[in-house]
Amino acid sequence: MAEKVTTRQRIAIQTYLETGSVASAAKAAGVTRQTFHRWRKQERFKWALSEAEKEALESLSRALVRLGEKATETLEDAMDGAEKESTKVRAADIVLSRLLQLRELVTLEERVAELEKRLQARNPEA
């Protein structure tokens, strides 16, 4: 759905993503909260909000990936340079638990993609 939203709706979407506040989004767009809620029921607005949320999450994900390298180095330094064994153990525990969480996420994403593929094959019109 590539239908356009109005300039006011774009402002409302951006402000809503930045603040999480319906009141702030409505105020920034120069409309009432009721208007914002009415917009949220419109297909084109829902689509635009969903797309903006996806873009924001992708941007955040890229930032976290960049920080991941630095965080890993910090944990490695803590493991190598810590005098107390408890600090080394805690750093190792953090690394291992995050590694397991990442693996679970990757596996879940693969499974969801496979299910979506099967569903699409069963119902090509959807």
C-alpha positions as CSV (number, residue, x, y, z in Angstrom):
1,M,0.0,0.0,0.0
2,A,1.8,3.0,-1.2
3,E,-0.9,5.5,-0.6
4,K,0.3,8.9,0.6
5,V,-0.4,10.3,4.0
6,T,-0.7,14.1,4.5
7,T,2.1,16.3,5.8
8,R,0.3,16.6,9.1
9,Q,0.0,12.8,9.3
10,R,3.7,12.4,8.6
11,I,4.5,14.9,11.4
12,A,2.2,13.0,13.8
13,I,3.8,9.7,12.9
14,Q,7.3,11.1,13.4
15,T,6.4,12.7,16.7
16,Y,4.6,9.7,17.9
17,L,7.6,7.5,17.3
18,E,9.9,9.9,19.0
19,T,7.7,10.5,22.1
20,G,5.3,7.6,22.3
21,S,2.6,10.2,23.2
22,V,-0.6,10.6,21.3
23,A,-1.1,14.1,22.8
24,S,2.4,15.2,21.7
25,A,1.8,13.7,18.2
26,A,-1.5,15.4,17.8
27,K,-0.2,18.8,19.1
28,A,2.8,18.7,16.7
29,A,0.5,17.9,13.8
30,G,-2.0,20.7,14.8
31,V,-4.9,18.3,15.4
32,T,-6.9,16.9,18.3
33,R,-6.1,13.6,20.0
34,Q,-9.5,12.4,18.6
35,T,-8.2,13.1,15.1
36,F,-5.0,11.2,15.7
37,H,-7.1,8.2,17.0
38,R,-9.3,8.4,13.9
39,W,-6.2,8.4,11.6
40,R,-5.0,5.3,13.4
41,K,-8.1,3.5,12.1
42,Q,-7.3,4.4,8.4
43,E,-5.5,1.8,6.4
44,R,-3.1,4.2,4.8
45,F,-2.1,5.7,8.2
46,K,-1.7,2.3,9.8
47,W,0.5,1.3,6.9
48,A,2.6,4.5,7.1
49,L,3.0,4.1,10.9
50,S,3.9,0.5,10.5
51,E,6.5,1.3,7.9
52,A,8.0,4.1,10.0
53,E,8.2,1.8,13.0
54,K,10.0,-0.8,10.9
55,E,12.5,1.8,9.7
56,A,13.1,3.0,13.3
57,L,13.7,-0.6,14.5
58,E,16.1,-1.2,11.6
59,S,18.0,1.9,12.4
60,L,18.2,0.9,16.1
61,S,19.3,-2.6,15.1
62,R,22.1,-1.2,13.0
63,A,23.2,1.0,15.9
64,L,23.2,-1.9,18.3
65,V,25.2,-4.0,15.9
66,R,27.8,-1.3,15.7
67,L,27.9,-1.1,19.6
68,G,28.1,-4.9,19.8
69,E,31.7,-5.0,18.7
70,K,32.7,-2.4,21.3
71,A,30.6,-4.2,24.0
72,T,32.3,-7.5,23.1
73,E,35.7,-5.9,23.4
74,T,34.8,-4.5,26.8
75,L,33.7,-7.8,28.1
76,E,36.8,-9.4,26.7
77,D,39.0,-6.8,28.5
78,A,37.0,-7.5,31.7
79,M,37.6,-11.2,31.4
80,D,41.3,-10.8,30.6
81,G,42.2,-7.9,32.9
82,A,40.0,-8.5,35.9
83,E,41.8,-9.3,39.1
84,K,38.8,-10.8,40.8
85,E,37.7,-14.2,39.5
86,S,34.1,-13.2,40.2
87,T,34.4,-10.4,37.6
88,K,35.8,-12.7,35.0
89,V,33.0,-15.3,35.7
90,R,30.3,-12.6,35.4
91,A,31.7,-11.3,32.1
92,A,31.9,-14.8,30.7
93,D,28.3,-15.4,31.9
94,I,27.1,-12.3,30.1
95,V,28.8,-13.3,26.9
96,L,27.4,-16.8,26.9
97,S,23.9,-15.8,27.8
98,R,23.8,-13.2,25.0
99,L,25.2,-15.8,22.6
100,L,22.4,-18.2,23.5
101,Q,19.8,-15.4,23.1
102,L,21.1,-14.5,19.7
103,R,21.1,-18.1,18.6
104,E,17.5,-18.5,19.8
105,L,16.5,-15.4,17.9
106,V,18.2,-16.5,14.7
107,T,16.5,-19.9,15.0
108,L,13.1,-18.3,15.6
109,E,13.5,-16.0,12.6
110,E,14.3,-19.0,10.4
111,R,11.3,-20.9,11.6
112,V,8.9,-17.9,11.1
113,A,10.3,-17.4,7.6
114,E,9.7,-21.1,6.8
115,L,6.1,-20.9,8.1
116,E,5.4,-17.8,6.1
117,K,6.8,-19.4,3.0
118,R,4.5,-22.5,3.6
119,L,1.5,-20.3,4.3
120,Q,2.2,-18.3,1.1
121,A,2.4,-21.5,-0.9
122,R,-0.9,-22.6,0.4
123,N,-2.7,-19.3,-0.2
124,P,-0.9,-17.3,-2.9
125,E,-3.6,-14.6,-3.0
126,A,-2.9,-13.5,0.6
